[in-house]
Amino acid sequence: MSDFLQTRVGAALKDAALAAVITLLLASIMVGLRTKTEQGGLVIVGQWGLVAWMVGVVFVGRLAMSLLIWRGNNPVANAMNAMLPKQDTVSKIGKLVGPLLLLFAVTLPFYGNRYVIDMGILVLTYIMLGWGLNIVVGLAGLLDLGYVAFYAVGAYSYALFAQYFDLSFWVCLPLAGILAAFWGMILGFPVLRLRGDYLAIVTLAFGEIIRVVLLNWYEFTGGPDGISRIPRPSFFGLEFTRKNGFADFFGLDYSSMHRIIFLFYLILILALITNFVTMRLRKLPIGRAWEALREDEIACRSLGINTTNTKLTAFALGAMFGGFAGAFFATRQGFISPESFTFMESAIILAIVVLGGLGSQLGVVIASLVMIGGFEVFRDLEDLRMLVFGLLMVGIMIWKPRGIVSSRAPSVFLKEKKSVSGDLVAEGEG
């Protein structure tokens, strides 16, 4: 073994041991000691076997990571990088996986039960939110930690319009998107000169301002009591009722699943519209301006691009799709309250965009399936569910630091110059 490898192994062992010690200190307090209610009061119960398991996993994982992934002349790392799919391969895989996922979504209600369809509705809602935030973060490069505010604006807009003006879902849906886009522009103006951490802090504060206003404006929003009895959407005027409704009109036996399936296809159509508009905008001048702004704002200005309009359009369009998703959330739940729009929702949506790969539409879909579906897969683990899920997220970011689908095709390609033969040049001179 060379001196380099000996030094590297020693450093890896030391690093892994340090990580294990830190895990031992944290896990001893957070996991090792738990209180249990018994006769006579609370009793402290030790879970030291679980602590030992956690320490061992951290030690082995950190050691493997240090040995296999380091920068420099590492044949293992180079071999791993060589095995990663190239841009063309990723594009071909995306063209195959995308239609398969769409086919799976369209046919899901035909073989899925109530639980599976409800989970599909939830996943599609987060896919739509992820695609909306992807415009702001992935394409324009503007870190937004308060995206849940537009989600809340859309939900409360629909609920309040339906409550005070007795408007239907189909009338309130575009109004919710317009109001959310308006608030997106209001947020865009104060952050025109901000970047990085400062931009993130302002957007985070904006999200909290919206939540606090909804919580304290009791006379208008219901405050912590929320808004209940939100009207359900109809199928071209047909309600999903037992009599004189959707089932009677089409000669079907009444089933409560009709409304659930209708909501599933409704959010699927809204998500597909979001994806279609986003992909079309990427090929237009505004989409190219977003990508230029993301890469280098100073160079973007030097090229004569109006960065003010570019940022405002990104915030407004991203907020609009968030408003659409919020209106759907309100009509699906039938009840909303400020507790549904906390910072944790913004964090989950942002994590979906980052894990999927900034700017990648397919990556958002895969990340939504992994994150939202992952909570259900590990439900049996109870308290350890978040721990296991967090470890998986850390693993993804270690092996794929740019996201699950890190490669994305640019919106504009420079055409290759065609060579001109000498004969043609001679004819032109003649």
DRENDO-1510 file (C-alpha; in Angstrom, 1 decimal, always signed):
<recs>
REC; n; res; u; v; w
REC; 1; MET; +0.0; +0.0; +0.0 .
REC; 2; SER; +1.5; +3.4; -1.0 .
REC; 3; ASP; +2.0; +6.2; +1.4 .
REC; 4; PHE; -0.8; +8.1; -0.3 .
REC; 5; LEU; -3.3; +5.3; +0.4 .
REC; 6; GLN; -2.1; +4.9; +4.0 .
REC; 7; THR; -2.5; +8.6; +4.6 .
REC; 8; ARG; -5.9; +8.5; +3.0 .
REC; 9; VAL; -7.1; +5.5; +5.0 .
REC; 10; GLY; -5.9; +7.0; +8.2 .
REC; 11; ALA; -7.7; +10.3; +7.5 .
REC; 12; ALA; -10.9; +8.4; +6.5 .
REC; 13; LEU; -10.9; +6.4; +9.7 .
REC; 14; LYS; -10.3; +9.6; +11.8 .
REC; 15; ASP; -13.1; +11.4; +9.9 .
REC; 16; ALA; -15.5; +8.4; +10.4 .
REC; 17; ALA; -14.7; +8.1; +14.1 .
REC; 18; LEU; -15.4; +11.8; +14.6 .
REC; 19; ALA; -18.7; +11.5; +12.8 .
REC; 20; ALA; -19.6; +8.4; +15.0 .
REC; 21; VAL; -18.7; +10.3; +18.2 .
REC; 22; ILE; -21.0; +13.2; +17.2 .
REC; 23; THR; -23.8; +10.8; +16.3 .
REC; 24; LEU; -23.3; +9.1; +19.7 .
REC; 25; LEU; -23.6; +12.4; +21.6 .
REC; 26; LEU; -26.7; +13.5; +19.6 .
REC; 27; ALA; -28.4; +10.1; +19.5 .
REC; 28; SER; -27.9; +9.5; +23.3 .
REC; 29; ILE; -30.0; +12.6; +24.1 .
REC; 30; MET; -32.5; +12.5; +21.2 .
REC; 31; VAL; -33.0; +8.7; +20.8 .
REC; 32; GLY; -31.3; +6.9; +23.7 .
REC; 33; LEU; -33.5; +8.3; +26.5 .
REC; 34; ARG; -37.2; +8.3; +26.1 .
REC; 35; THR; -40.1; +8.8; +28.5 .
REC; 36; LYS; -42.8; +6.3; +28.9 .
REC; 37; THR; -46.1; +6.7; +30.7 .
REC; 38; GLU; -46.7; +4.0; +33.4 .
REC; 39; GLN; -48.6; +3.7; +36.6 .
REC; 40; GLY; -47.2; +6.3; +39.0 .
REC; 41; GLY; -45.9; +8.7; +36.4 .
REC; 42; LEU; -43.3; +8.9; +33.7 .
REC; 43; VAL; -40.4; +6.4; +33.4 .
REC; 44; ILE; -37.2; +6.9; +31.5 .
REC; 45; VAL; -36.5; +4.1; +29.1 .
REC; 46; GLY; -33.2; +3.5; +27.4 .
REC; 47; GLN; -32.8; +2.5; +23.7 .
REC; 48; TRP; -29.1; +2.0; +23.6 .
REC; 49; GLY; -29.3; -0.8; +21.1 .
REC; 50; LEU; -30.8; +1.6; +18.6 .
REC; 51; VAL; -28.2; +4.2; +19.4 .
REC; 52; ALA; -25.4; +1.6; +18.8 .
REC; 53; TRP; -27.0; +0.7; +15.4 .
REC; 54; MET; -27.1; +4.4; +14.4 .
REC; 55; VAL; -23.5; +5.0; +15.4 .
REC; 56; GLY; -22.4; +2.0; +13.4 .
REC; 57; VAL; -24.3; +3.0; +10.3 .
REC; 58; VAL; -22.8; +6.5; +10.5 .
REC; 59; PHE; -19.3; +5.2; +11.0 .
REC; 60; VAL; -19.5; +2.7; +8.1 .
REC; 61; GLY; -21.2; +5.2; +5.8 .
REC; 62; ARG; -18.8; +8.0; +6.5 .
REC; 63; LEU; -15.8; +5.7; +6.0 .
REC; 64; ALA; -17.1; +4.4; +2.7 .
REC; 65; MET; -17.9; +7.9; +1.5 .
REC; 66; SER; -14.4; +9.1; +2.4 .
REC; 67; LEU; -12.7; +6.2; +0.7 .
REC; 68; LEU; -14.7; +6.1; -2.5 .
REC; 69; ILE; -15.4; +9.8; -3.1 .
REC; 70; TRP; -12.5; +12.2; -2.9 .
REC; 71; ARG; -11.2; +14.7; -5.4 .
REC; 72; GLY; -8.0; +14.1; -7.2 .
REC; 73; ASN; -6.5; +11.1; -9.1 .
REC; 74; ASN; -8.9; +8.5; -7.7 .
REC; 75; PRO; -9.5; +5.6; -10.1 .
REC; 76; VAL; -12.7; +4.5; -8.3 .
REC; 77; ALA; -14.2; +8.0; -8.5 .
REC; 78; ASN; -13.2; +8.3; -12.1 .
REC; 79; ALA; -14.7; +4.9; -12.9 .
REC; 80; MET; -18.0; +5.9; -11.2 .
REC; 81; ASN; -18.1; +9.2; -13.1 .
REC; 82; ALA; -17.5; +7.3; -16.3 .
REC; 83; MET; -20.5; +5.1; -15.5 .
REC; 84; LEU; -22.9; +8.1; -15.1 .
REC; 85; PRO; -25.1; +8.7; -18.1 .
REC; 86; LYS; -24.1; +11.4; -20.5 .
REC; 87; GLN; -26.3; +14.2; -21.7 .
REC; 88; ASP; -27.6; +12.4; -24.7 .
REC; 89; THR; -28.3; +9.2; -22.7 .
REC; 90; VAL; -30.2; +11.2; -20.1 .
REC; 91; SER; -32.3; +12.8; -22.9 .
REC; 92; LYS; -33.1; +9.4; -24.4 .
REC; 93; ILE; -34.0; +8.0; -21.0 .
REC; 94; GLY; -36.2; +11.1; -20.3 .
REC; 95; LYS; -38.1; +10.6; -23.6 .
REC; 96; LEU; -38.8; +7.0; -22.6 .
REC; 97; VAL; -39.6; +7.5; -18.9 .
REC; 98; GLY; -41.8; +10.5; -19.3 .
REC; 99; PRO; -44.5; +8.8; -21.5 .
REC; 100; LEU; -44.4; +5.7; -19.2 .
REC; 101; LEU; -45.0; +7.9; -16.1 .
REC; 102; LEU; -47.8; +9.7; -17.9 .
REC; 103; LEU; -49.4; +6.4; -19.0 .
REC; 104; PHE; -49.1; +5.1; -15.4 .
REC; 105; ALA; -50.8; +8.3; -14.1 .
REC; 106; VAL; -53.7; +8.1; -16.7 .
REC; 107; THR; -54.5; +4.5; -16.0 .
REC; 108; LEU; -54.0; +4.6; -12.2 .
REC; 109; PRO; -57.7; +5.1; -11.3 .
REC; 110; PHE; -58.6; +1.9; -13.3 .
REC; 111; TYR; -56.7; -0.4; -11.0 .
REC; 112; GLY; -55.9; +1.7; -7.9 .
REC; 113; ASN; -58.0; +1.7; -4.7 .
REC; 114; ARG; -59.1; +4.8; -2.7 .
REC; 115; TYR; -55.8; +5.0; -0.8 .
REC; 116; VAL; -53.7; +4.8; -3.9 .
REC; 117; ILE; -55.7; +7.4; -5.8 .
REC; 118; ASP; -55.6; +9.8; -2.8 .
REC; 119; MET; -51.8; +9.3; -2.7 .
REC; 120; GLY; -51.7; +10.0; -6.4 .
REC; 121; ILE; -53.6; +13.3; -6.0 .
REC; 122; LEU; -51.2; +14.3; -3.3 .
REC; 123; VAL; -48.1; +13.5; -5.4 .
REC; 124; LEU; -49.5; +15.3; -8.4 .
REC; 125; THR; -50.2; +18.4; -6.3 .
REC; 126; TYR; -46.6; +18.5; -5.2 .
REC; 127; ILE; -45.4; +17.9; -8.8 .
REC; 128; MET; -47.4; +20.9; -9.9 .
REC; 129; LEU; -46.0; +23.0; -7.0 .
REC; 130; GLY; -42.5; +21.7; -7.9 .
REC; 131; TRP; -42.8; +22.7; -11.5 .
REC; 132; GLY; -44.1; +26.1; -10.5 .
REC; 133; LEU; -41.2; +26.7; -8.1 .
REC; 134; ASN; -38.8; +25.3; -10.7 .
REC; 135; ILE; -39.5; +28.4; -12.9 .
REC; 136; VAL; -38.2; +30.7; -10.1 .
REC; 137; VAL; -35.4; +28.5; -8.7 .
REC; 138; GLY; -34.4; +26.2; -11.5 .
REC; 139; LEU; -34.7; +28.4; -14.5 .
REC; 140; ALA; -34.3; +32.0; -13.2 .
REC; 141; GLY; -31.9; +31.0; -10.3 .
REC; 142; LEU; -33.8; +33.0; -7.7 .
REC; 143; LEU; -33.9; +31.2; -4.3 .
REC; 144; ASP; -37.4; +31.4; -3.0 .
REC; 145; LEU; -38.1; +30.1; +0.6 .
REC; 146; GLY; -41.6; +31.5; +0.8 .
REC; 147; TYR; -43.3; +29.8; -2.1 .
REC; 148; VAL; -46.0; +28.4; +0.2 .
REC; 149; ALA; -47.3; +32.0; +0.4 .
REC; 150; PHE; -48.7; +31.8; -3.1 .
REC; 151; TYR; -50.1; +28.3; -2.4 .
REC; 152; ALA; -52.0; +29.9; +0.5 .
REC; 153; VAL; -53.1; +32.9; -1.5 .
REC; 154; GLY; -54.6; +30.6; -4.1 .
REC; 155; ALA; -56.4; +28.4; -1.5 .
REC; 156; TYR; -57.8; +31.4; +0.4 .
REC; 157; SER; -58.8; +33.2; -2.8 .
REC; 158; TYR; -60.9; +30.3; -3.9 .
REC; 159; ALA; -62.4; +29.7; -0.5 .
REC; 160; LEU; -63.3; +33.4; +0.1 .
REC; 161; PHE; -64.7; +34.0; -3.4 .
REC; 162; ALA; -66.9; +30.9; -3.0 .
REC; 163; GLN; -68.0; +31.9; +0.5 .
REC; 164; TYR; -68.7; +35.6; -0.1 .
REC; 165; PHE; -69.7; +35.7; -3.7 .
REC; 166; ASP; -71.0; +32.2; -4.3 .
REC; 167; LEU; -68.8; +31.7; -7.3 .
REC; 168; SER; -68.1; +28.2; -8.8 .
REC; 169; PHE; -64.7; +26.5; -8.8 .
REC; 170; TRP; -64.2; +27.1; -12.5 .
REC; 171; VAL; -64.7; +30.9; -12.1 .
REC; 172; CYS; -62.5; +31.0; -9.0 .
REC; 173; LEU; -59.6; +29.0; -10.4 .
REC; 174; PRO; -58.3; +31.6; -12.8 .
REC; 175; LEU; -59.0; +34.3; -10.3 .
REC; 176; ALA; -56.9; +32.5; -7.7 .
REC; 177; GLY; -54.0; +32.2; -10.2 .
REC; 178; ILE; -54.3; +35.9; -11.1 .
REC; 179; LEU; -54.2; +37.0; -7.5 .
REC; 180; ALA; -51.3; +34.7; -6.7 .
REC; 181; ALA; -49.4; +36.2; -9.7 .
REC; 182; PHE; -50.2; +39.7; -8.5 .
REC; 183; TRP; -48.7; +38.9; -5.1 .
REC; 184; GLY; -45.7; +37.3; -6.9 .
REC; 185; MET; -45.1; +40.6; -8.5 .
REC; 186; ILE; -45.4; +42.4; -5.2 .
REC; 187; LEU; -42.7; +40.1; -3.8 .
REC; 188; GLY; -40.6; +40.6; -6.9 .
REC; 189; PHE; -40.2; +44.4; -6.6 .
REC; 190; PRO; -38.5; +44.5; -3.1 .
REC; 191; VAL; -36.0; +41.7; -4.2 .
REC; 192; LEU; -34.9; +43.1; -7.5 .
REC; 193; ARG; -31.5; +44.2; -6.1 .
REC; 194; LEU; -31.1; +41.2; -3.8 .
REC; 195; ARG; -29.2; +37.9; -4.4 .
REC; 196; GLY; -28.3; +34.7; -2.6 .
REC; 197; ASP; -28.9; +34.6; +1.1 .
REC; 198; TYR; -30.5; +38.1; +1.3 .
REC; 199; LEU; -33.0; +37.0; -1.4 .
REC; 200; ALA; -33.8; +33.8; +0.6 .
REC; 201; ILE; -34.3; +35.8; +3.8 .
REC; 202; VAL; -36.8; +38.2; +2.2 .
REC; 203; THR; -38.8; +35.5; +0.5 .
REC; 204; LEU; -38.9; +33.5; +3.8 .
REC; 205; ALA; -40.2; +36.6; +5.6 .
REC; 206; PHE; -42.8; +37.2; +2.9 .
REC; 207; GLY; -44.1; +33.6; +3.4 .
REC; 208; GLU; -44.3; +34.2; +7.2 .
REC; 209; ILE; -46.1; +37.5; +6.7 .
REC; 210; ILE; -48.8; +35.9; +4.7 .
REC; 211; ARG; -49.3; +33.2; +7.2 .
REC; 212; VAL; -49.4; +35.6; +10.2 .
REC; 213; VAL; -52.0; +37.8; +8.4 .
REC; 214; LEU; -54.2; +34.8; +7.7 .
REC; 215; LEU; -53.8; +33.7; +11.3 .
REC; 216; ASN; -54.7; +37.1; +12.8 .
REC; 217; TRP; -57.3; +38.6; +10.4 .
REC; 218; TYR; -60.1; +36.7; +12.1 .
REC; 219; GLU; -63.0; +38.6; +10.7 .
REC; 220; PHE; -62.0; +38.0; +7.1 .
REC; 221; THR; -60.1; +34.7; +7.0 .
REC; 222; GLY; -61.5; +32.9; +10.1 .
REC; 223; GLY; -58.1; +33.1; +11.8 .
REC; 224; PRO; -56.9; +29.8; +13.3 .
REC; 225; ASP; -60.4; +28.3; +12.9 .
REC; 226; GLY; -59.9; +28.4; +9.1 .
REC; 227; ILE; -62.6; +28.2; +6.5 .
REC; 228; SER; -64.8; +25.1; +6.2 .
REC; 229; ARG; -67.5; +23.8; +3.8 .
REC; 230; ILE; -65.6; +24.9; +0.8 .
REC; 231; PRO; -67.7; +24.0; -2.4 .
REC; 232; ARG; -66.5; +21.0; -4.4 .
REC; 233; PRO; -66.0; +21.3; -8.2 .
REC; 234; SER; -68.6; +20.0; -10.6 .
REC; 235; PHE; -68.3; +18.2; -13.8 .
REC; 236; PHE; -69.7; +20.7; -16.3 .
REC; 237; GLY; -72.5; +21.6; -13.8 .
REC; 238; LEU; -73.1; +18.0; -12.7 .
REC; 239; GLU; -72.6; +17.5; -8.9 .
REC; 240; PHE; -71.4; +14.3; -7.5 .
REC; 241; THR; -74.5; +13.7; -5.5 .
REC; 242; ARG; -76.6; +10.6; -4.9 .
REC; 243; LYS; -79.6; +11.9; -6.8 .
REC; 244; ASN; -79.8; +13.9; -10.0 .
REC; 245; GLY; -76.0; +14.1; -10.2 .
REC; 246; PHE; -73.1; +12.7; -12.3 .
REC; 247; ALA; -74.1; +9.0; -11.8 .
REC; 248; ASP; -77.7; +9.5; -12.8 .
REC; 249; PHE; -76.8; +11.6; -15.9 .
REC; 250; PHE; -74.6; +8.9; -17.2 .
REC; 251; GLY; -76.7; +6.0; -16.0 .
REC; 252; LEU; -74.1; +4.7; -13.5 .
REC; 253; ASP; -74.5; +3.3; -10.0 .
REC; 254; TYR; -73.6; +6.0; -7.4 .
REC; 255; SER; -70.2; +5.8; -5.9 .
REC; 256; SER; -68.2; +8.2; -3.8 .
REC; 257; MET; -65.2; +7.2; -5.9 .
REC; 258; HIS; -66.5; +9.2; -8.9 .
REC; 259; ARG; -65.6; +12.5; -7.2 .
REC; 260; ILE; -62.2; +11.2; -6.1 .
REC; 261; ILE; -61.4; +10.0; -9.7 .
REC; 262; PHE; -62.6; +13.3; -11.1 .
REC; 263; LEU; -60.3; +15.2; -8.7 .
REC; 264; PHE; -57.4; +13.0; -9.7 .
REC; 265; TYR; -57.8; +13.7; -13.4 .
REC; 266; LEU; -58.4; +17.4; -12.6 .
REC; 267; ILE; -55.0; +17.8; -10.8 .
REC; 268; LEU; -53.4; +15.7; -13.5 .
REC; 269; ILE; -54.6; +18.1; -16.2 .
REC; 270; LEU; -53.5; +21.1; -14.2 .
REC; 271; ALA; -50.1; +19.6; -13.7 .
REC; 272; LEU; -49.7; +18.8; -17.4 .
REC; 273; ILE; -50.8; +22.4; -18.3 .
REC; 274; THR; -48.1; +23.6; -16.0 .
REC; 275; ASN; -45.5; +21.4; -17.6 .
REC; 276; PHE; -46.6; +22.4; -21.2 .
REC; 277; VAL; -46.5; +26.1; -20.5 .
REC; 278; THR; -43.1; +25.9; -18.7 .
REC; 279; MET; -41.5; +23.9; -21.6 .
REC; 280; ARG; -42.9; +26.3; -24.2 .
REC; 281; LEU; -41.7; +29.3; -22.3 .
REC; 282; ARG; -38.2; +27.9; -22.0 .
REC; 283; LYS; -37.9; +28.0; -25.8 .
REC; 284; LEU; -39.2; +31.6; -26.0 .
REC; 285; PRO; -37.0; +34.7; -25.4 .
REC; 286; ILE; -38.3; +35.0; -21.8 .
REC; 287; GLY; -37.1; +31.5; -21.1 .
REC; 288; ARG; -33.7; +32.2; -22.5 .
REC; 289; ALA; -33.6; +35.4; -20.4 .
REC; 290; TRP; -34.3; +33.3; -17.3 .
REC; 291; GLU; -31.5; +30.9; -18.0 .
REC; 292; ALA; -29.1; +33.9; -18.7 .
REC; 293; LEU; -30.1; +35.5; -15.4 .
REC; 294; ARG; -29.4; +32.2; -13.6 .
REC; 295; GLU; -26.0; +31.9; -15.0 .
REC; 296; ASP; -24.7; +35.4; -14.6 .
REC; 297; GLU; -26.8; +38.5; -13.8 .
REC; 298; ILE; -24.1; +41.0; -14.7 .
REC; 299; ALA; -23.5; +39.4; -18.1 .
REC; 300; CYS; -27.2; +39.3; -18.6 .
REC; 301; ARG; -27.4; +43.1; -18.1 .
REC; 302; SER; -24.5; +43.7; -20.3 .
REC; 303; LEU; -26.4; +42.0; -23.1 .
REC; 304; GLY; -29.2; +44.4; -22.8 .
REC; 305; ILE; -31.7; +42.1; -21.1 .
REC; 306; ASN; -34.2; +43.8; -18.8 .
REC; 307; THR; -33.5; +41.9; -15.6 .
REC; 308; THR; -36.4; +43.7; -13.8 .
REC; 309; ASN; -39.0; +42.3; -16.1 .
REC; 310; THR; -37.2; +38.9; -16.2 .
REC; 311; LYS; -37.4; +38.5; -12.4 .
REC; 312; LEU; -40.9; +39.8; -12.2 .
REC; 313; THR; -42.2; +37.4; -14.9 .
REC; 314; ALA; -40.5; +34.5; -13.1 .
REC; 315; PHE; -42.0; +35.3; -9.8 .
REC; 316; ALA; -45.4; +36.0; -11.3 .
REC; 317; LEU; -45.7; +32.8; -13.4 .
REC; 318; GLY; -44.3; +30.6; -10.6 .
REC; 319; ALA; -46.8; +32.2; -8.2 .
REC; 320; MET; -49.6; +31.7; -10.6 .
REC; 321; PHE; -49.2; +28.0; -10.8 .
REC; 322; GLY; -48.8; +27.9; -7.0 .
REC; 323; GLY; -52.2; +29.7; -6.9 .
REC; 324; PHE; -53.8; +27.1; -9.1 .
REC; 325; ALA; -52.5; +24.3; -6.9 .
REC; 326; GLY; -53.8; +26.2; -3.8 .
REC; 327; ALA; -57.3; +26.5; -5.3 .
REC; 328; PHE; -57.3; +22.8; -6.0 .
REC; 329; PHE; -56.0; +22.0; -2.5 .
REC; 330; ALA; -58.9; +24.0; -1.0 .
REC; 331; THR; -61.6; +22.3; -3.0 .
REC; 332; ARG; -60.1; +18.9; -2.4 .
REC; 333; GLN; -59.8; +19.3; +1.3 .
REC; 334; GLY; -63.0; +21.3; +1.9 .
REC; 335; PHE; -61.3; +23.0; +4.8 .
REC; 336; ILE; -58.2; +25.2; +5.0 .
REC; 337; SER; -56.4; +26.9; +7.9 .
REC; 338; PRO; -53.1; +28.8; +8.3 .
REC; 339; GLU; -51.5; +25.6; +9.7 .
REC; 340; SER; -51.6; +24.0; +6.3 .
REC; 341; PHE; -49.2; +26.7; +4.9 .
REC; 342; THR; -46.2; +26.6; +7.2 .
REC; 343; PHE; -42.5; +27.0; +6.3 .
REC; 344; MET; -42.2; +23.2; +6.2 .
REC; 345; GLU; -44.3; +23.1; +3.1 .
REC; 346; SER; -42.0; +25.5; +1.3 .
REC; 347; ALA; -39.0; +23.4; +2.5 .
REC; 348; ILE; -40.5; +20.2; +1.1 .
REC; 349; ILE; -41.3; +21.9; -2.3 .
REC; 350; LEU; -37.8; +23.4; -2.5 .
REC; 351; ALA; -36.3; +20.0; -1.6 .
REC; 352; ILE; -38.2; +18.4; -4.4 .
REC; 353; VAL; -36.8; +20.9; -6.9 .
REC; 354; VAL; -33.2; +20.6; -5.6 .
REC; 355; LEU; -33.2; +16.8; -5.3 .
REC; 356; GLY; -34.8; +16.4; -8.7 .
REC; 357; GLY; -32.3; +18.7; -10.3 .
REC; 358; LEU; -32.6; +22.4; -10.9 .
REC; 359; GLY; -34.4; +23.1; -14.1 .
REC; 360; SER; -35.3; +19.5; -14.7 .
REC; 361; GLN; -39.0; +18.7; -15.2 .
REC; 362; LEU; -38.6; +15.0; -15.1 .
REC; 363; GLY; -36.4; +15.3; -12.0 .
REC; 364; VAL; -39.3; +17.1; -10.1 .
REC; 365; VAL; -41.6; +14.1; -10.9 .
REC; 366; ILE; -39.1; +11.5; -9.7 .
REC; 367; ALA; -38.3; +13.6; -6.6 .
REC; 368; SER; -42.0; +14.0; -5.7 .
REC; 369; LEU; -42.5; +10.3; -6.0 .
REC; 370; VAL; -39.5; +9.6; -3.8 .
REC; 371; MET; -40.2; +12.2; -1.2 .
REC; 372; ILE; -44.0; +12.1; -0.9 .
REC; 373; GLY; -44.3; +8.4; -1.6 .
REC; 374; GLY; -41.3; +7.7; +0.7 .
REC; 375; PHE; -43.2; +9.0; +3.7 .
REC; 376; GLU; -45.8; +6.2; +3.1 .
REC; 377; VAL; -43.3; +3.5; +2.4 .
REC; 378; PHE; -41.5; +4.1; +5.8 .
REC; 379; ARG; -44.7; +4.7; +7.7 .
REC; 380; ASP; -44.3; +1.5; +9.7 .
REC; 381; LEU; -41.0; +2.8; +11.1 .
REC; 382; GLU; -43.0; +5.4; +13.1 .
REC; 383; ASP; -40.5; +7.7; +14.9 .
REC; 384; LEU; -37.6; +6.5; +12.8 .
REC; 385; ARG; -39.3; +7.4; +9.5 .
REC; 386; MET; -37.9; +10.9; +9.3 .
REC; 387; LEU; -34.4; +9.6; +10.3 .
REC; 388; VAL; -34.4; +6.9; +7.5 .
REC; 389; PHE; -35.8; +9.4; +5.0 .
REC; 390; GLY; -33.2; +12.0; +6.0 .
REC; 391; LEU; -30.4; +9.5; +5.5 .
REC; 392; LEU; -31.7; +8.7; +2.0 .
REC; 393; MET; -31.8; +12.3; +1.1 .
REC; 394; VAL; -28.2; +12.8; +2.4 .
REC; 395; GLY; -27.2; +9.8; +0.3 .
REC; 396; ILE; -28.8; +11.2; -2.8 .
REC; 397; MET; -27.0; +14.5; -2.4 .
REC; 398; ILE; -23.7; +12.8; -1.8 .
REC; 399; TRP; -23.9; +10.6; -4.9 .
REC; 400; LYS; -25.8; +13.1; -7.1 .
REC; 401; PRO; -25.0; +16.6; -5.7 .
REC; 402; ARG; -26.7; +18.3; -8.6 .
REC; 403; GLY; -29.9; +16.3; -8.3 .
REC; 404; ILE; -31.4; +13.0; -9.5 .
REC; 405; VAL; -31.5; +14.3; -13.1 .
REC; 406; SER; -28.6; +16.7; -13.1 .
REC; 407; SER; -28.3; +17.0; -16.8 .
REC; 408; ARG; -30.7; +19.1; -18.7 .
REC; 409; ALA; -30.8; +20.1; -22.3 .
REC; 410; PRO; -30.3; +23.8; -23.0 .
REC; 411; SER; -33.2; +25.7; -24.6 .
REC; 412; VAL; -31.0; +27.1; -27.4 .
REC; 413; PHE; -28.4; +25.2; -29.5 .
REC; 414; LEU; -25.8; +27.0; -31.6 .
REC; 415; LYS; -26.0; +25.6; -35.1 .
REC; 416; GLU; -22.8; +24.1; -36.5 .
REC; 417; LYS; -21.2; +26.2; -39.2 .
REC; 418; LYS; -21.3; +24.5; -42.6 .
REC; 419; SER; -18.1; +24.2; -44.5 .
REC; 420; VAL; -18.0; +25.8; -47.9 .
REC; 421; SER; -16.1; +24.0; -50.7 .
REC; 422; GLY; -13.5; +25.8; -52.8 .
REC; 423; ASP; -15.5; +25.2; -55.9 .
REC; 424; LEU; -18.4; +27.2; -54.6 .
REC; 425; VAL; -16.1; +30.0; -53.5 .
REC; 426; ALA; -14.6; +30.1; -57.0 .
REC; 427; GLU; -18.1; +30.2; -58.6 .
REC; 428; GLY; -19.0; +33.0; -56.3 .
REC; 429; GLU; -16.0; +35.0; -57.2 .
REC; 430; GLY; -16.7; +34.4; -60.9 .
</recs>
